[in-house]
Amino acid sequence: MAEEKLPTREENFSDWYNQLVLKAELADYSPVRGCMVVRPYGWTLWENIQQALDKRFKETGHVNAAFPMLIPMSFLEKEKEHVEGFSPELAVVTIGGGETLEEPLVVRPTSETIIGYMYSKWVKSWRDLPILINQWGNVLRWELRTKLFLRTAEFYWQEGHTAHATEAEAREETLRMLDVYADFAINEGAVPVIKGIKSETEKFAGAVMSTTIEAMMQDTRALQSGTSHYLGQNFAKAFEIQFTNRENELEYCYTTSWGLSTRFIGAIIMTHGDDQGLILPPRLAPVQVVMVPIFKNEAEKTAVMPVADRIFSELKAAGIRIKMDDREEVTPGFKFNDWEMRGVPLRMEIGPKDVEKGSVALARRDKPGREGKSFVSQENLAATVQEMLVTIQAALLERATAMRDSNIHDPKDYEELKQVVQRGWAFSYWCESKECEAKVKDDTKASTRCIPLEGQPEHEGNCIVCGAKAKRKVIFAKAY
């Protein structure tokens, strides 16, 4: 319940996160180890994420479809690198209808294989391309160490799968979708992500190139928040996705895949939350405004409620996601703490004095106490509230960006790098060898998060690990 205080982030960031997910009723543990039940408040947040992404996908020419959850084991075995990458995480069905199956079926960990098979049936000519399909669904990866939203055996996501006639077009699609993810994360989630390319070691199993958006959480760990992969012709060759080109020659397609999951809810929690609870960005918050009418007796209630009801209707009609908390069995103070913990961006209070003055009190969730409180006129209230929600959204992004930037360092040597990654990110030259990457991981538990696509230096430097010539800088950080 809301009365029990959360541990502080300083005391135990992990415990703060776990308890907050449960207390805010975003999710709960399932009886199946590693799985989660997403509760209505958490699911509404996911629906808002879905809507914001789906709109962007459709604007870039993508359409939605649905593919089956069960995949023949032989499909995964067709792409060698892919099956090696996923084999430790597979859940396999061997019995159906009481009979042993002729061929085991895998509960999908991702859908490249089944979709590749279907594309091979649908694609015959260059006129059939490109295919731009997205799927909303769930997948299962048998994770050993799990954490609600961040890493669960079953999770919800979208996965885009496209097929193209040329390499250039497929690579362009890969980066276009990375841009879509970054735009969504920054402008809807107020999560300032860095776009970059994954190392060969960290890339998706079966990809030629993997790109990512990486976000910094308040404990300075990195969270991979969405990925977009250029698959080359690997899956096209495995599944015979061929087409007759304009010269009437048979050619293999070039494919991509890209995905963002309920893990992004974890990103929102750990980017914005404080010791009182969640702080949700207004553009995604299930409830943007909570209205708390305040009265001590029946006479005050008779004066307050008609005005509260009128304001509620006005704001709702203006498209604001508003909730009236008219519970009479709990105190206003309890309600304030409860909604603060649930991260509602704006609280509106209305009591007898507000009714007399034609005003309401507004309390911003991102600014605690008196600093975030103001009294505003009931005139044009919908416009005032909408403006304040825009201000809160911008303030959250600004605060998270400042926090991230103050924790990205440029260590002068390897010894300093080892210290830096214990408390932040290192942005350092790297020779791109697996040996240097492995050394950093062995010595510090930090991995290469991405080679940023923006902000690279103009000149070559020396690898922070071995001193060899290096063309690009990479982010080293501990990660979820």
C-alpha positions in Angstrom: 0.0 0.0 0.0 1.0 3.6 -0.5 1.5 4.2 3.3 4.6 2.0 3.4 7.6 4.1 2.3 9.8 3.1 -0.5 13.5 2.5 0.1 15.4 5.5 -1.2 17.3 5.2 -4.5 20.5 6.0 -2.6 19.9 3.1 -0.2 19.2 0.5 -2.8 18.3 1.5 -6.3 17.4 -2.1 -7.3 15.1 -2.5 -4.3 13.5 0.9 -4.9 12.8 -0.1 -8.5 11.3 -3.5 -7.7 9.1 -2.2 -4.9 7.9 0.8 -6.9 6.7 -1.4 -9.8 4.6 -3.4 -7.3 3.4 -0.5 -5.2 2.4 1.6 -8.2 0.5 -1.4 -9.5 2.3 -1.5 -12.9 3.0 -5.2 -12.7 3.1 -8.2 -10.4 5.0 -11.5 -10.3 3.4 -14.5 -12.1 3.3 -18.0 -10.7 5.6 -19.0 -13.6 9.2 -18.0 -12.7 10.5 -15.1 -14.7 7.1 -14.1 -16.1 5.1 -11.0 -15.1 1.5 -9.9 -15.0 1.1 -6.4 -16.4 -1.6 -4.7 -14.3 -4.1 -2.2 -15.8 -2.1 0.9 -14.9 1.0 -0.6 -16.5 -0.9 -1.9 -19.5 -2.4 1.6 -20.1 1.1 3.0 -20.1 2.1 0.3 -22.6 -1.0 1.1 -24.7 0.1 4.8 -24.8 3.6 3.7 -25.9 2.0 1.4 -28.6 -0.1 4.2 -29.9 2.8 6.7 -30.1 5.0 4.1 -32.0 2.2 2.7 -34.2 1.4 6.2 -35.5 5.0 6.7 -36.4 5.3 3.3 -38.1 2.2 3.9 -40.2 3.5 7.4 -41.2 6.6 5.7 -42.5 4.6 3.3 -44.7 4.5 0.2 -42.4 1.5 -2.1 -41.9 0.6 -4.4 -39.1 0.2 -8.2 -39.3 0.2 -11.2 -37.0 2.4 -14.3 -37.2 2.1 -17.5 -35.1 3.7 -18.0 -31.7 4.9 -21.5 -32.5 7.9 -22.0 -34.9 9.2 -25.3 -36.3 12.6 -26.1 -34.7 14.0 -26.7 -38.2 13.3 -23.0 -39.1 15.7 -21.8 -36.3 18.3 -24.3 -37.4 18.4 -22.9 -40.9 20.3 -19.7 -39.8 23.3 -21.1 -37.9 24.4 -17.9 -36.1 20.8 -17.2 -35.2 20.1 -20.6 -33.5 23.5 -20.4 -31.7 22.5 -17.0 -30.3 19.1 -18.1 -29.1 19.5 -21.8 -28.2 20.2 -21.2 -24.4 16.9 -19.2 -24.2 14.5 -21.4 -26.1 11.3 -22.9 -24.7 10.4 -26.0 -26.8 7.0 -27.7 -27.2 7.3 -31.5 -27.7 3.8 -32.7 -26.9 0.6 -31.5 -28.5 -2.9 -33.0 -27.9 -1.4 -35.7 -25.8 0.8 -36.9 -28.7 4.6 -36.5 -29.1 5.1 -34.1 -32.0 6.9 -35.2 -35.1 9.0 -32.0 -35.0 9.5 -30.0 -31.8 8.0 -26.4 -31.9 9.8 -23.4 -30.4 7.8 -20.7 -28.6 9.0 -17.7 -30.6 12.0 -15.8 -29.1 11.7 -13.5 -32.1 10.1 -14.0 -35.5 12.8 -13.6 -38.3 12.5 -17.2 -39.2 8.7 -17.7 -39.5 8.4 -14.3 -41.3 11.3 -15.2 -43.6 9.5 -18.4 -44.6 6.3 -16.5 -45.3 8.1 -13.8 -47.3 9.7 -16.5 -49.5 6.1 -17.4 -50.5 4.9 -13.9 -51.0 7.9 -12.4 -52.9 8.3 -13.3 -56.6 9.2 -10.1 -58.4 10.8 -6.7 -57.7 7.2 -5.4 -57.9 6.4 -7.2 -54.6 9.1 -5.1 -52.8 9.6 -3.6 -50.4 7.5 -5.4 -47.8 7.2 -3.3 -44.6 5.4 -5.3 -41.9 5.3 -4.8 -38.1 3.9 -7.2 -35.5 2.7 -6.4 -32.0 2.9 -9.4 -29.7 4.8 -11.3 -27.1 7.9 -13.5 -27.2 9.5 -15.9 -24.8 13.2 -16.1 -23.9 14.1 -18.4 -21.0 16.0 -15.8 -18.9 17.7 -17.1 -15.8 18.0 -13.7 -14.0 14.8 -11.7 -14.3 13.6 -8.2 -13.3 10.1 -6.8 -13.9 9.9 -5.1 -17.3 13.7 -5.0 -17.7 14.3 -8.6 -18.3 11.5 -11.1 -18.1 11.1 -14.6 -19.8 8.0 -13.5 -21.6 7.6 -9.8 -22.7 5.5 -7.7 -24.9 6.9 -5.8 -27.9 6.7 -4.9 -31.5 8.9 -6.4 -34.1 9.2 -4.9 -37.6 10.4 -7.1 -40.4 11.1 -5.6 -43.9 12.4 -7.0 -47.2 14.1 -4.9 -49.9 15.4 -5.2 -53.4 18.8 -3.4 -52.6 21.3 -3.3 -49.8 21.2 0.6 -49.8 17.4 0.5 -49.3 17.6 -2.0 -46.4 20.4 -0.1 -44.7 18.4 3.2 -45.1 15.4 1.4 -43.5 17.5 0.2 -40.6 18.6 3.8 -39.8 15.2 5.3 -40.5 13.6 3.0 -37.8 16.5 3.8 -35.4 15.5 7.5 -35.9 11.9 6.7 -35.2 12.8 5.0 -31.9 15.0 7.9 -30.9 12.3 10.5 -31.8 9.8 8.5 -29.7 12.1 8.0 -26.7 13.1 11.7 -26.6 9.8 13.4 -27.4 7.2 11.0 -25.9 9.2 9.3 -23.1 11.5 12.3 -22.3 14.3 9.7 -22.2 17.4 11.2 -23.9 18.9 8.3 -25.8 22.1 8.0 -27.8 21.9 6.4 -31.2 24.7 4.1 -32.2 26.1 0.9 -33.7 26.6 -2.3 -31.7 30.0 -4.0 -31.7 30.4 -7.3 -33.5 30.3 -9.1 -30.1 27.1 -7.3 -29.0 25.1 -7.4 -32.2 22.0 -9.4 -32.8 22.5 -13.1 -33.7 22.3 -13.3 -37.5 22.7 -9.6 -38.2 25.3 -7.9 -40.4 24.9 -4.6 -38.4 22.9 -3.8 -35.2 22.0 -0.3 -34.2 20.6 0.7 -30.8 19.3 3.6 -28.7 21.0 3.6 -25.3 19.7 5.4 -22.3 21.3 6.3 -19.0 19.4 5.4 -15.8 19.8 7.4 -12.6 22.2 4.8 -11.2 24.3 5.5 -14.4 23.8 2.0 -15.8 23.0 1.9 -19.5 19.7 0.4 -20.8 19.4 -0.8 -24.4 16.0 0.7 -25.1 15.3 -0.3 -28.7 17.3 -1.9 -31.6 17.2 -1.9 -35.4 19.2 -4.5 -37.4 20.4 -4.8 -40.9 20.3 -8.5 -41.7 21.9 -8.4 -45.2 20.9 -11.5 -47.2 21.5 -13.9 -44.2 17.9 -14.8 -43.6 16.9 -14.4 -47.3 19.4 -17.1 -48.2 18.4 -19.3 -45.3 14.7 -19.1 -46.4 15.0 -18.6 -50.1 13.5 -15.1 -50.2 14.2 -14.5 -53.9 12.8 -12.2 -56.5 13.2 -11.5 -60.2 14.8 -8.1 -60.6 14.2 -5.6 -63.4 16.8 -7.3 -65.6 14.8 -10.6 -65.1 17.6 -12.1 -63.0 16.9 -14.0 -59.8 18.3 -12.3 -56.7 18.1 -12.6 -52.9 16.3 -9.9 -50.8 18.0 -7.7 -48.2 16.1 -7.8 -44.9 15.9 -5.8 -41.6 14.3 -6.3 -38.2 13.7 -3.8 -35.4 12.0 -4.0 -32.0 11.1 -2.1 -28.8 9.5 -3.8 -25.8 7.9 -3.3 -22.4 11.5 -2.8 -21.2 10.9 0.9 -22.2 8.6 1.1 -19.2 11.6 0.3 -17.0 13.5 3.1 -18.8 10.8 5.6 -17.9 10.7 4.5 -14.2 14.5 4.6 -13.8 15.1 7.8 -15.8 12.5 10.0 -14.0 11.4 8.4 -10.7 12.3 9.8 -7.3 12.1 8.7 -3.7 8.4 9.4 -3.5 7.7 7.2 -6.5 7.1 7.4 -10.3 7.3 10.5 -12.3 5.6 9.9 -15.6 6.1 12.0 -18.7 2.7 13.7 -19.5 2.6 12.5 -23.1 2.6 8.8 -22.0 1.0 9.0 -18.5 -2.1 6.9 -18.1 -3.5 9.7 -16.0 -2.2 13.2 -16.8 -4.2 15.1 -14.1 -5.8 13.8 -10.9 -8.4 16.0 -9.4 -8.8 16.0 -5.6 -12.0 17.7 -4.3 -11.5 18.8 -0.6 -14.4 19.3 1.8 -14.9 18.7 5.6 -18.7 18.4 5.8 -21.8 18.0 3.7 -22.3 21.7 3.2 -18.8 22.1 1.8 -19.3 19.0 -0.4 -22.5 20.5 -1.8 -20.5 23.7 -2.7 -17.4 22.0 -4.1 -18.6 19.0 -6.1 -20.7 20.7 -8.8 -17.7 22.9 -9.6 -15.3 19.9 -9.5 -17.7 18.0 -11.8 -17.9 20.9 -14.3 -14.1 21.4 -14.4 -13.6 17.6 -14.8 -16.0 17.5 -17.8 -14.3 20.6 -19.4 -10.8 19.1 -19.1 -12.0 15.6 -20.3 -13.7 17.3 -23.3 -10.4 19.0 -24.1 -8.7 15.6 -24.5 -6.9 15.7 -21.1 -6.6 12.3 -19.4 -8.1 13.3 -16.1 -9.2 11.2 -13.1 -11.4 12.4 -10.2 -10.4 11.0 -6.8 -13.6 11.3 -4.8 -12.9 8.6 -2.3 -14.3 9.6 1.1 -12.8 6.8 3.2 -9.2 8.3 2.9 -7.8 11.7 3.7 -6.6 14.3 1.1 -3.1 13.7 2.4 -3.3 10.0 1.7 -4.6 10.7 -1.8 -1.7 13.2 -2.5 0.9 10.6 -1.5 -0.9 7.8 -3.4 -1.0 9.7 -6.7 2.5 11.1 -6.2 3.7 7.5 -5.9 1.9 6.6 -9.2 3.6 9.5 -10.9 0.6 11.5 -12.2 2.2 14.7 -13.7 -0.3 17.2 -12.3 -2.5 17.2 -9.2 -5.5 19.6 -9.1 -7.0 20.5 -5.7 -10.3 22.3 -5.3 -11.9 23.2 -1.9 -14.5 25.8 -0.7 -12.0 28.7 -0.8 -11.1 27.8 -4.4 -14.8 27.8 -5.3 -15.2 31.3 -3.8 -12.2 32.7 -5.6 -12.9 30.9 -9.0 -9.5 29.2 -8.8 -7.8 25.8 -8.4 -4.5 24.7 -6.9 -2.1 22.9 -9.2 0.8 20.8 -8.0 3.5 19.6 -10.4 4.8 16.1 -9.8 8.3 17.0 -11.1 8.7 19.8 -8.6 8.0 18.7 -5.0 6.4 20.8 -2.3 5.8 24.5 -2.5 8.1 25.0 -5.5 5.7 23.0 -7.7 2.4 24.5 -6.4 0.4 27.3 -8.0 -3.1 28.8 -7.9 -4.7 29.5 -11.2 -8.0 30.8 -12.5 -10.8 28.4 -13.5 -11.1 30.6 -16.7 -9.5 28.9 -19.7 -8.3 26.1 -17.3 -8.0 23.5 -20.0 -5.5 25.7 -21.9 -3.6 26.4 -18.7 -3.3 22.7 -17.8 -2.3 21.7 -21.3 0.4 24.4 -21.3 1.7 23.1 -17.9 1.8 19.5 -19.1 4.0 20.6 -22.0 6.2 22.5 -19.6 6.5 19.4 -17.4 7.4 17.2 -20.4 10.2 19.6 -21.4 11.5 19.9 -17.9 11.8 16.1 -17.5 13.7 15.8 -20.7 16.0 18.7 -19.7 16.7 17.2 -16.3 17.4 13.7 -17.6 19.7 15.1 -20.4 21.7 17.2 -17.8 22.0 14.1 -15.6 23.2 12.0 -18.5 25.7 14.5 -19.9 27.2 15.2 -16.4 28.0 11.4 -16.1 29.7 10.9 -19.5 33.4 11.1 -19.1 36.5 11.1 -21.4 39.1 9.2 -19.4 42.8 10.1 -20.1 44.0 6.5 -19.8 42.9 2.9 -19.1 43.4 3.2 -15.3 41.0 6.2 -15.3 38.5 4.3 -17.5 38.4 1.5 -15.0 37.3 4.0 -12.3 35.0 6.0 -14.6 32.8 3.0 -15.5 32.1 2.3 -11.9 30.1 5.6 -11.6 29.3 6.6 -15.2 29.9 6.2 -18.9 33.3 6.4 -20.6 33.3 7.8 -24.2 36.7 6.6 -25.5 38.6 5.7 -28.6 38.6 2.0 -29.2 40.5 0.0 -31.9 37.3 -2.2 -32.3 39.2 -5.4 -31.5 37.3 -8.1 -29.6 40.4 -8.6 -27.4 40.3 -5.0 -26.0 36.5 -5.2 -25.6 36.8 -8.4 -23.6 39.6 -7.0 -21.4 37.4 -4.1 -20.4 34.5 -6.5 -19.6 36.7 -8.8 -17.6 38.4 -6.0 -15.7 35.3 -3.8 -15.0 32.1 -5.7 -16.0 31.4 -2.8 -18.4 30.6 -3.5 -22.0 30.6 -1.6 -25.2 27.1 0.0 -25.4 27.4 1.6 -28.9 29.6 3.5 -31.3 27.6 6.7 -31.4 26.4 7.9 -34.8 26.7 11.5 -33.7 29.4 13.4 -31.9 32.3 11.4 -33.2 35.7 13.3 -33.3 37.0 14.4 -36.7 40.5 13.0 -36.1 41.9 9.5 -35.3 43.0 8.8 -31.7 44.5 5.9 -29.7 42.6 3.0 -28.3 42.1 3.6 -24.6 42.9 -0.1 -23.9 45.9 -1.0 -26.1 47.0 2.3 -27.6 46.6 1.2 -31.2 45.2 3.6 -33.8 41.5 4.1 -33.5 39.0 5.8 -35.8 36.0 6.0 -33.6 34.9 6.4 -30.0 32.7 4.0 -28.2 30.6 4.2 -25.0 31.8 1.7 -22.3 29.3 1.3 -19.4 27.8 -1.2 -17.1 24.3 -2.1 -18.3 21.0 -3.8 -17.4 
